Amino acid sequence: MRQGFPYRKATQAINFFAGKEQGTISKIKVLKLIWLADRFHLRQYGRPILNDVYFALPYGPVASNTKNLAEQSEFLPESEQGYRDGCLDVSVKNTIRSLQAFEATPFSPSDIDAMEKVYVVFGGLKPMELSEVSHQYPEWKRFESDLKNGPFSRFSMSYTDFFLDPEQHNAPVFEQQKPLLEESLEAFAEYRQP
């Protein structure tokens, strides 16, 4: 088990979004919705929902440990795999099916609110449309050239980049007032200190 990673909460976040899609969701779509929810919550409240490690990959930002839960990964400890398998079916490549009702216990009201808001704004998009949207945001864009031209296919992302606005279109859900954004960034700095 990775220290600090709430695998039950991450599994239930996947389950939440699968439930919004009548019980079945694509892996790319759920991973983009989770990134968007983490991005919103971080900018609004100064902490991510899942506290996962993010990487920039060709299809956009990805919460690494959550990605392992969303697929048949060999990196999962038995306890995480067992919990996941009781909640989600990931046996069909790139598709996740919910096996039980969403369990809200691990989430704060603000966590659920963030996931709801993100789904309202972005839930109607197809997986590759969400990938394209993710390419507009600075936390991914800083690695765009390296991902397209370099020998590496992933780069470690910094949560502090989630506080930056894109050069062009910013979804209204991310248009926080500058004072709120500064307060959230300060809260995040305190949150990250041991």
N, C-alpha and C positions, 0 to 999 in steps of 0.2 A: 504494500500500500504506500502511495506517495504521500509524504508528510504534508498536511495542510490541504489536500485535495478532497473535497466532500463528494465522494463517488455516489452516495445515495441521492444527494441533492442534484447532481449532474444527470443521473439516470432519470430522476423525476422531471427535470427540465426538458429532457428529450421526450418523455412521456406526455408532458403538458402540451408541447407543440404537435406531437402525433395525434393527441386527442382533438386538437383544433382542426386537423385534417381528416376527420372521420376515422381515426385510428391507425392510419398508415401515412408515412412521410418519407421523402427521400433524404438520404444522408447529407447531401450538399445543402439542401434547404434547411434542415434542422440545425446544422452547424453554423450556417449564416445567421439564422434567427437568434441563436444563442449568443453569437458575437454581437449582434445588434442590441440585444437585451443587456448584455454586460456593458457595452459602450454607453447606452442610455443611463443605466443605473450608476455607473461610475461618474458620469458627467453631472448627474442630478444629486447623488448622495455621497460621493467620495469613496465608494467601494464597489468592486465588481460583485456580481451575484455568485459566481462559482470559484473565484480565486484560482483559475486555471492558468496554465502556461500557454501563451499564444505564439503561433508561428505564422509568417507570411508564406503562403504556398501559391502556386499558379492560379488556383481558383479563388484566392482571397484569404482573409484571416481565418485561422482555425484554432479552436481551443484543443490543445494536444491530447490531454487526458480524456476529455469528453469524446474526442474522435475515436480513441481506443474503445470506449464504451459503445460507440455507435457502429462498430464493426467487429468482426471476429478477430480480435487482436491477440497475438501471442504474448503481449506485454501485460495483460491483465492478471493480477493476483486472483486466486480462486475465490476469495470472499467477494471481490468486486464482480467477477464473472457470474457467480451464483446469484447475487442480488439482481444484477442486470437481467439474467435469464428468467427470473421470476416476474419481471416487469415488461420486458421487451423481447421481441423476436427479431434478431439481426441475421438470420440464416440466409436470407435472400440478399445478394450483393446490392449495396447502395440503397436498400429499402429497410425501413424500421417499422415494425408493427407493434402497437401497444397491446399488452396482454392483460392489463388491469387498469382500474381507475387511477387518475392522477392523485398522488398523496401530497397534500400541501404542507404537511407538518414541518419539513426542513426550511421552508421559505418564510421570509418576513412579508408583511403586507406590501412593502415597497418593491420587493422582488417580483411578486405576482403582478403588481401594477405595471412594472417595467415590461414584463413578458407580454402582458395583455396589450399595452400600447404599441409595442413593436409588432405584434401580430396584426393589429388593426391597420397599421401603416404598410407593412411589408408582406403580410401573409398571402396576399393575392398574387404575388410574383412567383414565377417559375424558378426552379433552382439556378439555372444559368443566368437568369435576369438578376437574381440576388448576387450571384458571383460578379456580374458586371457592376452592380451598385457598389459592392465592396471595394472595387478597384478605384473608386473616386476618393476614398478616404485616406488621409495622410499616413495612418499607421501601416497601410499596405503599400501606398504609392511610393514611399521612400525606398522600397525594395523592387519596384517594378522593372527597372532596367536590369538589375542583377538577375531577377527571375527569368527575364526574357533572353538575356545574353550570356549569363554566367554559367559556370559548371554546377552550381548548387541549386537545389529545388526547394529549399526552405531556409527561412531566416527568423531568428528570434525577435519577437516584437516587444516593445515597451508599452506598458499601460499609460505612461505619461503622454504618449502620442495620441491616445484616445481622446485627449482633451483638445486637440487641434481640430480646426474646421477645414473642410476641403476648399480648394481654390474656387470651384464652381458651385454646383448645386449642393445644398445641405438640406436634408430632409427636415421638415418643420419640427419633428420630434427631437432633433438635436440642436435646435436653435435656442440655447439657454442664454440668459442675460450674462454679460461679462462678470458682474459681481458674484453671481451664483456659481459660475464656472470656476472662478478664483477660490471661492470658499470650498468647493468640492475638491479642487486640486490640493488645497491645504489639508483638508480632512483625509484625502488619500495619502498624503505624505505621513500623517500621523498614524494612519491605519497600517502602513507598510513598516513602520518602525517596530523592532522586536520588543 
